């Protein structure tokens, strides 16, 4: 099976593809581990994935949080810090995150902050986590009105991906992951976009071989960018956020009930349309992206009853905002994008309104 290496000097690690039962063998390659503690959520626990990973380790405690974005909170973090104390975790312990993006982000944040930092290992079980959130070391929790606003950069010891877990995802969870996959193709890799276009049926049917190829490809794209801009200081890593300026606002408006990848799908279309309004891409580009989103069953319009002015205000709180200017990642060609920070507020408002009104009219 393929291995993707993330080269970050002494923080380098591998993204391996293997069954969940291989977690123990992967951890055995690291020295002086005093204790392994697994973090999972209620949905993943029901599927038995954490137990399978724990059994391969031999001796490991399992902590379980409620499934959903709401668990990425300071209240949950406080509870988990106390639990780690109860389980006698120390600086030689390893926290193993078994689950989707919420578990990985939360687990990584707990590991980054407990005892001023302990090691952690990622075992992503959703498509979104496998292609995006498990790679690159971004960890964090949400504020009530700002997603991922409190966090750190804390690279994992490694990542182990079992793509067979994708077969048990709900249709909504699977589609959420596809929102991030398409993002990579539109903004960073034209060949990936064309692969997706040519394999819509296989993707919708969750063909195992095809999914492993897609997941590995997305991991390589992200690894290459993270290697060049680990702490998002050079501006390159921000290019991974195509569609996210809109998406994070939509998620906040929904009180985080809107799945992240579906928000990214909506936000990516809004971003493409905004780029068209600014003249950096044409109608054909937008229509091609729309066609792929629709073929894969992804949403292409903002949430119903969108408050566009509230959306604009939430965008001003986005982490990419600098000197009071909202910054967008906008496409310039298929597989290419750029950071833009001189977009007039009226253009943003008009595009939100146009996206929403046009979709209503077409129903």
Rosetta blueprint (number, residue, H / E / L):
1 X L
2 X L
3 X E
4 X E
5 X E
6 X E
7 X L
8 X L
9 X H
10 X H
11 X H
12 X L
13 X E
14 X E
15 X E
16 X E
17 X E
18 X L
19 X L
20 X H
21 X H
22 X H
23 X H
24 X H
25 X H
26 X H
27 X H
28 X H
29 X L
30 X L
31 X L
32 X L
33 X L
34 X L
35 X L
36 X E
37 X E
38 X E
39 X E
40 X E
41 X E
42 X H
43 X H
44 X H
45 X H
46 X H
47 X H
48 X L
49 X H
50 X H
51 X H
52 X H
53 X H
54 X H
55 X H
56 X H
57 X H
58 X L
59 X L
60 X E
61 X E
62 X E
63 X E
64 X E
65 X E
66 X L
67 X L
68 X L
69 X H
70 X H
71 X H
72 X L
73 X L
74 X H
75 X H
76 X H
77 X H
78 X H
79 X H
80 X H
81 X H
82 X H
83 X H
84 X H
85 X H
86 X H
87 X L
88 X L
89 X L
90 X L
91 X L
92 X L
93 X L
94 X E
95 X E
96 X E
97 X E
98 X E
99 X E
100 X L
101 X H
102 X H
103 X H
104 X H
105 X H
106 X H
107 X H
108 X H
109 X H
110 X H
111 X H
112 X H
113 X H
114 X H
115 X H
116 X H
117 X L
118 X L
119 X E
120 X E
121 X E
122 X E
123 X E
124 X E
125 X L
126 X L
127 X H
128 X H
129 X H
130 X H
131 X H
132 X H
133 X H
134 X L
135 X L
136 X L
137 X L
138 X E
139 X E
140 X E
141 X E
142 X E
143 X E
144 X L
145 X L
146 X E
147 X E
148 X E
149 X E
150 X E
151 X E
152 X E
153 X E
154 X L
155 X L
156 X L
157 X L
158 X L
159 X E
160 X E
161 X E
162 X L
163 X H
164 X H
165 X H
166 X H
167 X H
168 X H
169 X L
170 X L
171 X H
172 X H
173 X H
174 X H
175 X H
176 X H
177 X H
178 X H
179 X H
180 X H
181 X H
182 X H
183 X H
184 X H
185 X H
186 X H
187 X H
188 X H
189 X L
190 X H
191 X H
192 X H
193 X H
194 X H
195 X H
196 X H
197 X H
198 X H
199 X L
200 X H
201 X H
202 X H
203 X H
204 X H
205 X L
206 X L
207 X L
208 X H
209 X H
210 X H
211 X H
212 X H
213 X H
214 X H
215 X H
216 X H
217 X H
218 X H
219 X H
220 X H
221 X H
222 X H
223 X H
224 X H
225 X H
226 X H
227 X H
228 X H
229 X L
230 X L
231 X L
232 X L
233 X L
234 X L
235 X L
236 X L
237 X H
238 X H
239 X H
240 X H
241 X H
242 X L
243 X L
244 X H
245 X H
246 X H
247 X H
248 X H
249 X H
250 X H
251 X H
252 X H
253 X H
254 X L
255 X L
256 X L
257 X L
258 X L
259 X L
260 X H
261 X H
262 X H
263 X H
264 X H
265 X H
266 X H
267 X H
268 X H
269 X H
270 X H
271 X H
272 X H
273 X H
274 X H
275 X H
276 X H
277 X H
278 X H
279 X L
280 X L
281 X L
282 X L
283 X H
284 X H
285 X H
286 X H
287 X H
288 X H
289 X H
290 X H
291 X H
292 X H
293 X H
294 X H
295 X H
296 X L
297 X L
298 X L
299 X L
300 X L
301 X L
302 X L
303 X L
304 X L
305 X L
306 X L
307 X L
308 X H
309 X H
310 X H
311 X H
312 X H
313 X H
314 X H
315 X H
316 X L
317 X L
318 X L
319 X L
320 X L
321 X L
322 X E
323 X L
324 X L
325 X E
326 X L
327 X L
328 X E
329 X E
330 X E
331 X E
332 X E
333 X E
334 X L
335 X L
336 X E
337 X E
338 X E
339 X E
340 X E
341 X L
342 X L
343 X L
344 X L
345 X H
346 X H
347 X H
348 X H
349 X H
350 X H
351 X H
352 X H
353 X H
354 X H
355 X H
356 X H
357 X H
358 X H
359 X H
360 X H
361 X H
362 X H
363 X L
